[in-house]
Amino acid sequence: MMDCIIVGSGPAGACAARRAAQRGLKTLCFEKERFPRHKPCGGALSMNGVNALDFPLTETVQEGFVYGIRAVYGRRRMEARRSRPIAVMVRREAFDALLMEKARESGAAFHMGEKVLRLEETQSSVTIQTSASVYQSRYVILAHGAGGVLHQRHPGPGTEGRRWKAVTRRFDASAAWLSTRPQDGVLEFYFDAHPDGYGWVFPLRGAFSIGVGGLHRGRVPTGATFRTFLKRLGGPEEDRYSGSPIPCRGIAPVLGSERILYAGDAGGFGEAFSGEGIFYAVRSGQLAADTIADALEGTLRGRLHRIFRSRCLQTLGDNLQYAAFFARWVYRFPGFFVSLFAERPSWARDFLGIPMGETTYKRFLLDRLRQGLRKNTGW
Ligand SMILES: Cc1cc2nc3c(=O)[nH]c(=O)nc-3n(C[C@H](O)[C@H](O)[C@H](O)COP(=O)(O)OP(=O)(O)OC[C@H]3O[C@@H](n4cnc5c(N)ncnc54)[C@H](O)[C@@H]3O)c2cc1C
């Protein structure tokens, strides 16, 4: 009998596995793929994400530091920079492999290439059927990303609700159409390239990650907007790209049951304004493992999934819930917001404090409200 079985070894699963093993739990993680596996991703890991890890990133994982952003809407432009990094660019294949290695170092076991097919929860344990065998565990963390199907059969966030759809591809920086593009540690966002979202150009080591994505209401032809975006940048006619949804449920009303918790994309922990998911996957995985460890130590006062949800709300709610509010307004009037931030450099500077962990979407919005009131009423 295992203490904690984890389904999926992306950032959520691997960080849950490390934390569970560090807390002394007999931990086993199943991953259906063999690493290194391809994961469609822009590769921007916010400083929040870097700081959530309890080990440094190795050289092979890092593809450069990011100090600022450039936003474009038609002819409108704004740029903001900080002297300290706001994010680190990572190569997902290497980053995810490092997270898994760190979990292994802490004592977690991994079964790679073994897919979890079914779960059966009883009062005292969960039976896990995989493509190879049957296992028993006291608790399970579902961290199978947006594509997993297990959450269709168990109490949890479900598959409906707000989500991003994003596609991307990595392009060699030496290509003629990219060779004049500056590698200046700035993330570029084109808010006129995709409805309710943006097109992006992110600098990597000797390459660029280019993609489009947005909150998808109804059918958004993301492949078509990607091709149009590449054409605008002077790139090739491109039909090769990869993508997936990023569920953005804020903090979903239900995040599990008495024996099963959800983390990362499986739990809907994507951020609705930017589509950022890695940091939230890391933290929700750690919080799930801590909640289970507390339950096993007998220190939990209340129901497992409710306590997990309230910890997520406390730790991640100020960003996840308020990013959705921010997204609603910015994506309704993107040009207005690009101009607004261009005219107010201090707002843009403060905004960069969100990925750095200096502030949250909630505090950023309340500060603007307070400033507005003070200016207009002298209050
Ligand atoms: C195009 C694109 C660009 C993005 N860019 C960024 C970015 O720049 N910055 C950022 O922060 N976020 C970005 N994201 C979001 C980010 O990639 C995800 O939020 C993040 O990967 C979620 O981590 P996770 O561990 O929850 O899921 P995943 O990384 O998807 O990992 C889930 C794992 O579970 C495994 N699995 C699934 N089902 C099973 C099963 N039944 N049994 C065993 N294993 C299973 C899968 O093989 C996978 O390895 C982007 C997403 C997309 C689609």
Ligand as a Chemical Component Dictionary entry (heavy atoms), coordinates in Angstrom:
data_LIG
# 
_chem_comp.id                   LIG 
_chem_comp.type                 NON-POLYMER 
_chem_comp.pdbx_formal_charge   0 
_chem_comp.three_letter_code    LIG 
# 
loop_
_chem_comp_atom.comp_id 
_chem_comp_atom.atom_id 
_chem_comp_atom.alt_atom_id 
_chem_comp_atom.type_symbol 
_chem_comp_atom.charge 
_chem_comp_atom.model_Cartn_x 
_chem_comp_atom.model_Cartn_y 
_chem_comp_atom.model_Cartn_z 
_chem_comp_atom.pdbx_ordinal 
LIG C1  C1  C 0 0.977  26.507 -26.314 1  
LIG C2  C2  C 0 1.131  26.659 -24.807 2  
LIG C3  C3  C 0 2.029  27.587 -24.302 3  
LIG C4  C4  C 0 2.179  27.737 -22.904 4  
LIG N1  N1  N 0 3.105  28.620 -22.455 5  
LIG C5  C5  C 0 3.278  28.751 -21.109 6  
LIG C6  C6  C 0 4.296  29.630 -20.596 7  
LIG O1  O1  O 0 5.055  30.241 -21.348 8  
LIG N2  N2  N 0 4.417  29.753 -19.243 9  
LIG C7  C7  C 0 3.594  29.061 -18.384 10 
LIG O2  O2  O 0 3.748  29.221 -17.151 11 
LIG N3  N3  N 0 2.643  28.215 -18.842 12 
LIG C8  C8  C 0 2.477  28.025 -20.178 13 
LIG N4  N4  N 0 1.541  27.140 -20.641 14 
LIG C9  C9  C 0 0.740  26.367 -19.669 15 
LIG C10 C10 C 0 1.570  25.214 -19.067 16 
LIG O3  O3  O 0 2.218  24.506 -20.104 17 
LIG C11 C11 C 0 0.675  24.245 -18.282 18 
LIG O4  O4  O 0 -0.177 24.988 -17.450 19 
LIG C12 C12 C 0 1.513  23.290 -17.431 20 
LIG O5  O5  O 0 2.263  22.420 -18.238 21 
LIG C13 C13 C 0 0.603  22.463 -16.504 22 
LIG O6  O6  O 0 1.377  21.498 -15.819 23 
LIG P1  P1  P 0 0.697  20.131 -15.342 24 
LIG O7  O7  O 0 1.736  19.395 -14.596 25 
LIG O8  O8  O 0 -0.586 20.399 -14.695 26 
LIG O9  O9  O 0 0.317  19.350 -16.699 27 
LIG P2  P2  P 0 1.246  18.798 -17.871 28 
LIG O10 O10 O 0 2.482  19.591 -17.981 29 
LIG O11 O11 O 0 0.346  18.705 -19.061 30 
LIG O12 O12 O 0 1.649  17.346 -17.380 31 
LIG C14 C14 C 0 0.690  16.315 -17.261 32 
LIG C15 C15 C 0 1.396  14.967 -17.443 33 
LIG O13 O13 O 0 0.471  13.912 -17.156 34 
LIG C16 C16 C 0 0.683  12.848 -18.056 35 
LIG N5  N5  N 0 -0.552 12.060 -18.108 36 
LIG C17 C17 C 0 -1.748 12.408 -18.647 37 
LIG N6  N6  N 0 -2.659 11.437 -18.461 38 
LIG C18 C18 C 0 -2.025 10.431 -17.807 39 
LIG C19 C19 C 0 -2.440 9.147  -17.342 40 
LIG N7  N7  N 0 -3.697 8.714  -17.507 41 
LIG N8  N8  N 0 -1.523 8.365  -16.714 42 
LIG C20 C20 C 0 -0.244 8.791  -16.538 43 
LIG N9  N9  N 0 0.199  9.998  -16.961 44 
LIG C21 C21 C 0 -0.684 10.812 -17.588 45 
LIG C22 C22 C 0 1.025  13.558 -19.367 46 
LIG O14 O14 O 0 1.745  12.716 -20.239 47 
LIG C23 C23 C 0 1.876  14.732 -18.866 48 
LIG O15 O15 O 0 3.245  14.457 -18.876 49 
LIG C24 C24 C 0 1.379  26.963 -22.024 50 
LIG C25 C25 C 0 0.470  26.016 -22.533 51 
LIG C26 C26 C 0 0.335  25.866 -23.921 52 
LIG C27 C27 C 0 -0.640 24.846 -24.452 53 
# 
loop_
_chem_comp_bond.comp_id 
_chem_comp_bond.atom_id_1 
_chem_comp_bond.atom_id_2 
_chem_comp_bond.value_order 
_chem_comp_bond.pdbx_ordinal 
LIG C1  C2  SING 1  
LIG C2  C3  SING 2  
LIG C2  C26 DOUB 3  
LIG C3  C4  DOUB 4  
LIG C4  N1  SING 5  
LIG C4  C24 SING 6  
LIG N1  C5  DOUB 7  
LIG C5  C6  SING 8  
LIG C5  C8  SING 9  
LIG C6  O1  DOUB 10 
LIG C6  N2  SING 11 
LIG N2  C7  SING 12 
LIG C7  O2  DOUB 13 
LIG C7  N3  SING 14 
LIG N3  C8  DOUB 15 
LIG C8  N4  SING 16 
LIG N4  C9  SING 17 
LIG N4  C24 SING 18 
LIG C9  C10 SING 19 
LIG C10 O3  SING 20 
LIG C10 C11 SING 21 
LIG C11 O4  SING 22 
LIG C11 C12 SING 23 
LIG C12 O5  SING 24 
LIG C12 C13 SING 25 
LIG C13 O6  SING 26 
LIG O6  P1  SING 27 
LIG P1  O7  DOUB 28 
LIG P1  O8  SING 29 
LIG P1  O9  SING 30 
LIG O9  P2  SING 31 
LIG P2  O10 DOUB 32 
LIG P2  O11 SING 33 
LIG P2  O12 SING 34 
LIG O12 C14 SING 35 
LIG C14 C15 SING 36 
LIG C15 O13 SING 37 
LIG C15 C23 SING 38 
LIG O13 C16 SING 39 
LIG C16 N5  SING 40 
LIG C16 C22 SING 41 
LIG N5  C17 SING 42 
LIG N5  C21 SING 43 
LIG C17 N6  DOUB 44 
LIG N6  C18 SING 45 
LIG C18 C19 SING 46 
LIG C18 C21 DOUB 47 
LIG C19 N7  SING 48 
LIG C19 N8  DOUB 49 
LIG N8  C20 SING 50 
LIG C20 N9  DOUB 51 
LIG N9  C21 SING 52 
LIG C22 O14 SING 53 
LIG C22 C23 SING 54 
LIG C23 O15 SING 55 
LIG C24 C25 DOUB 56 
LIG C25 C26 SING 57 
LIG C26 C27 SING 58 
# 
